[in-house]
Each structure stands twice: as structure tokens, then as C-alpha cells.
Amino acid sequence: MLSRIKALYLMIEFVVTVLITIVLMYIFRDKTYPIRQAWAKMQSFLMGFKVVQKGQIDPEAKLLLINHQSLVDIVVLEMIYGKDLCWIAKKELQQIPLFGHIITAPKMIAIDRKDKRSIIKILKESKDRLLKNRVIAMFPEGTRSSGDKLLKFQTGAKILAEKLELKVQPIIVTNTKSIFDSQKMQAKSGTINVVFLDAINPKDDENWYETLKTNMEEGLANELANNTSHR
């Protein structure tokens, strides 16, 4: 019961603070990143989680690939990464009345996964964001997983990295779903682990995408095993 009450509270505060953040980003168009980062830090306090970071951020990486289980994944990366991220999100999010501006205002990239030509838009807009010194971030699974294993990777990230010759850093995030599961409306306080794995340059390995997925699977399994052993 307490978990559901907290989830309801978080949903309400999330809606309110996101709308305020959108307004601020339109007012201060050149400062959307510090606004988003401040919002993310506030969410950490309101949601009651702390972050343990493992591994090092590669300053040369221009594409981040992250496993996905909760909307908290985005909050955590916005809070700790330290650079202006450009998220690639599904078009359906941008079409939500009012809230879709969370994609539009900071100039994230929205794609239509049903349109095969969307990869052209991804390449064009990603190149534009990279020229503005932003880092591209996306979920290669394309949707949320249960959190205990990775889903099949979509091809968009592979094409993007190879066409634009981007160094890629895989990231493993665990426990975000237990902090706030918006689908089951459950929430609790706790610790979120973020593991920055070694970056990969697609030019150095023709099978880099498979290697990256294997590394992420092993990293996720190790984190889950460590979390279980410390309970």
C-alpha cells in the first residue's frame, strides 16, 4: 500500500515538475541542459534514491547505449553525466499533449520506428547535435525490459555509430525499476548503480555491436549477482 501511495505521489510531482521544466526550457532556450540537470537532481531527492557510479566516463564517446527498464534511467543519466545529452526517443512521446514538449524544447530527436526512412532523419539530426557538442544517448533495446536481462538490440544504433564514425560507450543501469515502476504504480527508496563499461570504436571491430551487447549482458549479470549477494 505504501509503495502505491508513494508511486501516486511521484507521478503527480513528476507531471508538475516536468511541465515547469518545459516552460523554463522555452524561456531559457540556450540553457536547457543546466535546467534539465537541476530537475534531475531534484528528482533524486524527491524520489529518494542515491546513485553509485562505477567505471569511468569516456570523454571521447559520442554515443551512449543504455539498457532500459524505467523512466528513471533518463533522470539518472541527466543528473550524473555532465554533458548535454541528446536523447533519441520514439515519436509517440513527442505526440503526447503538453508533455511532448519535453522532446521538442531541448531539441531531442524523435523517430517513427514504423518508417524505414527514419534512419535518414536520425543521421541528419544527430550530426547537427554533435556539431553543437552534444552527446547522443539511446536505448538499443527500443523499449523497456524487465530489468533482469537485455532484449534484442535494434539496428538503429549500429547504423548511427558506423555512418557517423562515433565512439560508443555502453552503460548498465540497475534498480531503477524498483525505485519507480510507472506501469505497476510501485515505488520505493534505494540505490541505483550505474556502470560505465569500456567504450568501443566500431572501426576497430567489425563485430563491435555483438561484442558490445555481450559486454552489456555480462555487466548486467554481474551487477545483479552482486546486488543479490549483498542483501
Secondary structure, DSSP 8 states (H G I E B T S, - for coil): -HHHHHHHHHHHHHHHHHHHHHHHHHHTGGGHHHHHHHHHHHHHHHHTEEEEEES---TT--EEEE--SSTHHHHHHHHHS-S-EEEEEEHHHHTSTTTTHHHHTTT-EEE-TT-TTHHHHHHHHHHHHHHTT-EEEE-TTSS---SSS-----SHHHHHHHHTT--EEEEEEESHHHHEETTTTEE--EEEEEEE---B-GGG-TTHHHHHHHHHHHHHHHHHHHHHHT-
